[in-house]
């Protein structure tokens, strides 16, 4: 997941779930649906000329998340039938979620694709994996071993702790991101529910989505979550308060987010960046 806070949390939790070497945070794709081409140039996502390339990749079955995002970003309506076909063919939850997100953003927002996003996020809220580590009194993660709640969850779901970390956790976060980045205000109450998750990744993704949807009414709830979160998690949640024109949100950013990072976030916003940039 190409998101800043994912990298931060990997640094916090990277060795917590298992002594085995950390794998990529992106779950494995189905054969034929993970592009093998080299990483695109940085301007690829922001250049409308990349749309035909992205559509071609999807047609060939050699596509990744960035291709789908480009199609949605540039509102390439001509790709809707192709995306629908790929959605039906896919058996991977992450791929289906990314495609459903794109289709909703392209206007297919009253049917199976919206329902998929809601059902996937609701599954995470009701029975997603909890946070993988415990925290000490100073809000620092204890990396010696995974939390009991995490290992218990893995056992109940017949997974190893490593599987729960490498697969279930990214899937849970992805479900909330797919919903939050759908540009659909109907996501707001579900994202508010996700703020109460036992998983820190999910809480952060929920705050990110609420910021992207400009739901100012959620500011008090986001701040409340920051107040009870461990220090290392609180600022990752609070960073999204920078996208609200709300005095309480601004004070919370100053309280929880390191000064240098808060300044950078505010500069980014002034330059037109959004919570998902």
C-alpha positions as CSV (number, residue, x, y, z in Angstrom):
1,X,0.0,0.0,0.0
2,X,1.7,3.2,-1.1
3,X,0.7,5.2,2.0
4,X,3.0,7.0,4.3
5,X,1.5,5.7,7.5
6,X,1.9,2.1,6.4
7,X,5.6,2.6,6.3
8,X,5.5,4.2,9.8
9,X,3.6,1.3,11.2
10,X,5.9,-1.2,9.6
11,X,8.7,0.4,11.4
12,X,6.8,0.2,14.7
13,X,5.4,-3.4,14.2
14,X,7.8,-4.9,11.7
15,X,9.3,-7.5,14.0
16,X,6.3,-7.9,16.3
17,X,4.2,-10.6,14.7
18,X,7.0,-13.1,13.9
19,X,10.7,-13.5,14.0
20,X,10.6,-14.4,10.3
21,X,11.7,-11.7,7.8
22,X,9.0,-9.2,7.0
23,X,7.4,-9.7,3.6
24,X,5.8,-7.1,1.4
25,X,2.9,-5.3,2.9
26,X,1.0,-5.9,-0.4
27,X,-0.7,-9.3,-0.3
28,X,0.1,-11.7,-3.1
29,X,-2.0,-11.3,-6.3
30,X,-3.6,-13.9,-8.4
31,X,-1.5,-15.3,-11.3
32,X,-1.8,-13.0,-14.2
33,X,-3.0,-10.0,-12.2
34,X,0.2,-8.8,-10.7
35,X,2.1,-6.8,-13.3
36,X,5.7,-7.8,-13.9
37,X,6.7,-4.6,-15.6
38,X,9.1,-2.2,-13.9
39,X,7.7,0.3,-11.5
40,X,6.3,3.3,-13.4
41,X,7.9,6.7,-13.4
42,X,6.8,9.0,-10.6
43,X,4.6,11.1,-12.9
44,X,2.8,8.1,-14.3
45,X,-0.2,8.4,-11.9
46,X,-0.5,12.2,-12.4
47,X,-0.3,12.2,-16.2
48,X,-3.6,11.7,-18.1
49,X,-1.5,10.2,-20.9
50,X,-1.1,7.1,-18.7
51,X,-4.7,6.2,-19.0
52,X,-4.4,4.2,-22.2
53,X,-1.4,2.4,-20.7
54,X,-3.4,1.5,-17.6
55,X,-6.4,0.2,-19.7
56,X,-4.1,-1.8,-21.9
57,X,-2.5,-3.4,-18.8
58,X,-6.0,-4.4,-17.5
59,X,-6.9,-5.8,-20.9
60,X,-3.8,-8.0,-20.9
61,X,-4.4,-9.1,-17.3
62,X,-1.0,-7.6,-16.3
63,X,-2.3,-4.9,-14.0
64,X,-1.6,-3.7,-10.5
65,X,-3.4,-1.3,-8.1
66,X,-1.8,1.8,-9.7
67,X,-3.4,1.0,-13.0
68,X,-6.8,0.7,-11.5
69,X,-6.3,3.9,-9.5
70,X,-5.3,5.8,-12.7
71,X,-8.5,4.7,-14.5
72,X,-10.6,5.9,-11.6
73,X,-8.6,9.1,-11.1
74,X,-9.0,10.2,-14.7
75,X,-12.6,9.0,-14.9
76,X,-12.0,6.7,-17.8
77,X,-15.6,5.6,-18.3
78,X,-14.6,3.5,-21.3
79,X,-12.9,1.1,-19.0
80,X,-16.1,0.2,-17.0
81,X,-17.0,-2.9,-18.9
82,X,-13.5,-4.2,-18.7
83,X,-13.3,-3.6,-14.9
84,X,-16.6,-5.3,-14.4
85,X,-15.2,-8.4,-16.2
86,X,-12.1,-8.4,-14.1
87,X,-14.1,-8.0,-10.9
88,X,-16.1,-11.1,-11.7
89,X,-13.0,-13.1,-12.7
90,X,-11.0,-12.2,-9.6
91,X,-11.0,-14.4,-6.5
92,X,-8.6,-12.2,-4.6
93,X,-10.3,-9.9,-2.0
94,X,-7.8,-7.1,-2.4
95,X,-8.1,-7.0,-6.2
96,X,-11.9,-7.1,-6.1
97,X,-11.9,-4.3,-3.5
98,X,-9.6,-2.1,-5.7
99,X,-11.8,-2.7,-8.7
100,X,-15.0,-2.2,-6.8
101,X,-13.6,1.1,-5.5
102,X,-12.8,2.3,-9.0
103,X,-16.2,1.3,-10.4
104,X,-18.0,3.2,-7.6
105,X,-15.8,6.3,-8.3
106,X,-16.7,5.9,-12.0
107,X,-20.4,6.1,-11.1
108,X,-21.4,2.4,-10.6
109,X,-22.4,3.3,-7.0
110,X,-25.8,1.6,-6.6
111,X,-25.1,-2.1,-7.1
112,X,-22.8,-5.0,-6.4
113,X,-19.6,-2.9,-6.3
114,X,-20.8,-0.6,-3.5
115,X,-22.3,-3.6,-1.7
116,X,-18.9,-5.3,-1.9
117,X,-17.1,-2.4,-0.3
118,X,-19.6,-2.1,2.5
119,X,-19.6,-5.9,3.2
120,X,-15.8,-6.1,3.2
121,X,-15.5,-3.1,5.6
122,X,-18.2,-4.5,7.8
123,X,-16.5,-7.8,8.0
124,X,-13.3,-6.1,9.2
125,X,-15.2,-4.1,11.8
126,X,-17.0,-7.1,13.1
127,X,-14.3,-9.7,13.0
128,X,-11.0,-8.2,11.8
129,X,-7.6,-8.9,13.3
130,X,-6.7,-6.7,16.3
131,X,-3.5,-4.8,16.8
132,X,-0.5,-7.1,16.7
133,X,1.5,-5.7,19.6
134,X,1.1,-4.5,23.2
135,X,2.3,-1.0,24.3
136,X,4.1,0.0,27.4
137,X,3.1,2.9,29.7
138,X,4.9,5.4,27.5
139,X,3.0,4.4,24.4
140,X,5.9,2.5,22.9
141,X,5.3,-0.9,21.2
142,X,6.6,-4.0,22.9
143,X,8.1,-6.0,20.1
144,X,9.2,-9.1,22.0
145,X,6.1,-11.0,21.0
146,X,2.7,-10.5,19.4
147,X,-0.2,-9.5,21.6
148,X,-2.4,-12.3,23.1
149,X,-5.5,-10.9,21.4
150,X,-3.7,-11.1,18.0
151,X,-2.5,-14.7,18.5
152,X,-5.9,-15.7,19.8
153,X,-7.5,-14.2,16.7
154,X,-5.1,-16.1,14.5
155,X,-5.9,-19.3,16.2
156,X,-9.6,-18.8,15.9
157,X,-9.2,-18.2,12.2
158,X,-6.9,-21.2,11.7
159,X,-4.0,-19.0,10.7
160,X,-0.4,-18.9,11.8
161,X,0.6,-15.6,13.4
162,X,2.7,-14.9,10.4
163,X,-0.3,-15.4,8.1
164,X,-2.4,-13.1,10.2
165,X,0.2,-10.4,10.0
166,X,1.1,-10.8,6.3
167,X,-2.3,-11.5,4.9
168,X,-5.2,-10.7,7.2
169,X,-3.9,-7.4,8.5
170,X,-3.3,-5.8,5.0
171,X,-6.6,-7.2,3.8
172,X,-8.4,-5.5,6.7
173,X,-6.7,-2.2,6.1
174,X,-7.3,-2.4,2.4
175,X,-11.0,-2.9,2.9
176,X,-11.3,0.3,4.9
177,X,-9.1,2.3,2.5
178,X,-11.2,1.0,-0.5
179,X,-14.4,2.3,1.3
180,X,-12.9,5.5,2.5
181,X,-11.4,6.5,-0.9
182,X,-14.7,5.8,-2.7
183,X,-15.8,9.4,-2.8
184,X,-19.1,8.3,-1.5
185,X,-20.6,10.0,1.6
186,X,-22.5,6.8,2.5
187,X,-19.1,5.5,3.8
188,X,-19.1,8.0,6.7
189,X,-21.1,6.0,9.3
190,X,-19.1,2.9,8.5
191,X,-15.8,4.7,8.9
192,X,-16.9,6.1,12.2
193,X,-17.6,2.5,13.4
194,X,-14.1,1.6,12.2
195,X,-12.6,4.2,14.5
196,X,-13.6,1.9,17.3
197,X,-11.6,-1.0,15.8
198,X,-9.2,-3.0,18.0
199,X,-6.7,-2.6,15.1
200,X,-4.5,0.5,14.9
201,X,-4.1,0.2,11.2
202,X,-7.9,0.2,10.8
203,X,-8.4,3.2,13.0
204,X,-5.8,5.2,11.0
205,X,-7.4,4.2,7.7
206,X,-10.8,5.2,9.1
207,X,-9.5,8.7,10.0
208,X,-7.9,9.0,6.6
209,X,-11.2,8.2,4.9
210,X,-13.2,10.6,7.0
211,X,-10.7,13.4,6.2
212,X,-10.9,12.6,2.5
213,X,-14.7,12.8,2.7
214,X,-14.4,16.2,4.6
215,X,-16.7,15.0,7.3
216,X,-16.2,17.7,9.9
217,X,-18.8,16.2,12.2
218,X,-16.3,13.3,12.7
219,X,-13.6,15.6,14.1
220,X,-14.6,15.1,17.8
221,X,-14.6,11.3,17.3
222,X,-11.2,11.3,15.7
223,X,-9.8,13.4,18.5
224,X,-11.3,11.1,21.1
225,X,-9.6,8.1,19.5
226,X,-6.3,10.0,19.6
227,X,-6.8,10.7,23.3
228,X,-7.0,7.0,24.1
229,X,-4.4,5.7,21.6
230,X,-0.8,4.9,22.4
231,X,1.5,7.8,21.6
232,X,3.1,6.1,18.6
233,X,-0.4,5.5,17.1
234,X,-2.1,8.8,18.2
235,X,-0.1,11.0,15.9
236,X,-0.6,8.7,12.9
237,X,-4.4,9.2,13.4
238,X,-4.1,12.9,14.2
239,X,-2.2,13.7,11.0
240,X,-5.4,13.5,9.1
241,X,-7.0,16.3,11.2
242,X,-4.8,18.7,9.2
243,X,-7.3,18.4,6.3
244,X,-10.1,19.9,8.4
245,X,-10.7,23.6,8.6
246,X,-11.6,23.3,12.3
247,X,-9.9,24.9,15.3
248,X,-10.2,21.8,17.4
249,X,-8.6,19.7,14.7
250,X,-5.7,22.2,14.4
251,X,-5.1,22.1,18.1
252,X,-5.1,18.3,18.1
253,X,-2.5,18.2,15.2
254,X,-0.3,20.5,17.3
255,X,-0.8,18.3,20.4
256,X,-0.2,14.8,18.9
257,X,1.8,15.2,15.6
258,X,5.5,15.9,15.8
259,X,6.1,19.6,14.9
260,X,8.3,19.0,11.8
261,X,5.8,16.4,10.4
262,X,2.8,18.7,11.2
263,X,4.5,21.5,9.3
264,X,5.2,19.3,6.3
265,X,1.6,18.1,6.3
266,X,0.2,21.6,6.3
267,X,2.6,22.6,3.5
268,X,1.4,19.5,1.5
269,X,-2.2,20.5,2.0
270,X,-1.5,24.1,0.9
271,X,0.0,22.6,-2.3
272,X,-3.2,20.8,-3.0
273,X,-2.4,17.3,-1.7
274,X,-5.2,15.2,-0.3
275,X,-5.2,12.5,2.4
276,X,-4.6,9.8,-0.2
277,X,-1.7,11.5,-1.9
